[in-house]
Amino acid sequence: MSINKEILRLAIPNILSNISIPLLSTVDTVLVGNLSASHIGAVGLGAMIFNFIYWNFGFLRMGTTGLTAQSFGKSDDIAITETLSRALILALILALIILLLQSPLLSLLSWFLNVDGSVQTFVNEYFFTRVWAAPATFMLYGLLGWYFGMQNAIIPLILTLIINVANIIVSWVLVKHFNMDVKGVALGTVVAQYLGLLFAFLFLFTKYRKYMTLLNFKILDKLAGLKTFLKINTNIFIRTMCLTIAFGFFYSISAKSGAAILASNVILLQFTNWMSYGIDGFAYASESLVGKYYGAKDATRLKKSIQYSLVWGFVLALIYSFCYYFFGFELLSVFTNQMDVIETAGHYLSWMAILPIVGFGSYIWDGVFIGFTAGKAMRNSMLISLGAYILSFYIFKNNLDAINALWLSLSIFLLVRGFVQTYMYLFKEKYLVTD
């Protein structure tokens, strides 16, 4: 099979499943979008709090994908099973910690995000409901990462569609028919996550029964393998923490600027989510292929899979830029009928056409680095980019209004990530050392 066909075989299901993720947050925003700016802001802030928590444990998916793909390339069935076992056990431990620390976590993140008293009650209601999805969410991360590593993009597509369709339906019913508002949106997520986990295990025990027969919890005592698993995931955790700090900083500055600015930026970040999740379809394909060919020591196909993934990512970025530039105002009206929010967001729409072009490279390179299990390089490139982002904001806010400076700094953040990752790949013998 040609590299392009392999990329599209993996990327198209990933794009379809990924697009359903921002569709979910879009529906959540729409469900409360006609209530008030405070409701929109509360759902945005509540979702960002969970992004802070869940994104930082995204290593459960990313680290699992890289290690599984490399073992798949080596045809090492025992290592494939070990990776899944470790991911699921670590997921349960981390979820228990989150549940035990839920109150101090909410207090800390509400302070960091400058949650105003007018929306705090809504944020609390959202958080204390949705937090009970943590065990299902974390275990799904591990299972989805394992499926990607096994070169299977169809099961993640089916699971994501099941989760998001269920979430939309349950949330819609709870909000529209039971008047549960913010709590209904959160409870819809909880129900959908556990439904998705049920189907994930059903697929595991039907399609991959061979690997289930190899499950032996004594393999968890192999400390060398466990150390590698944790080391890779620690570096990816630090990388993702930097990413959530970047977007948390964005929300924090937005929240300080008033309800209309916060609501408009919540909506505009939905545009960014649609873009990032779409391009991530090709990033996920590169995770699987790079890991497989790196594990199989096939340098030719490894190089081609990286090059072609970047080209496909750029093409999709151009499509997003075109749509946002020409149809931006029409898209805004889908999210809310609050004219002050639409008018405010309109001042910053041009950034939506810029972000896909400057950001696509960073998304694709993340997939490549995950395939290499080069967590240290991912961590270092993100630290550099975060520094450039914060520094840029405080430089440009003196010459621009704070929100334009914020969007410019976010563009610089994505651009610097792409450039640093490109440099690291060109000198991969020095920087892309497998953890």
Beta strands, then each sheet from edge to edge (+ up, - down):
end
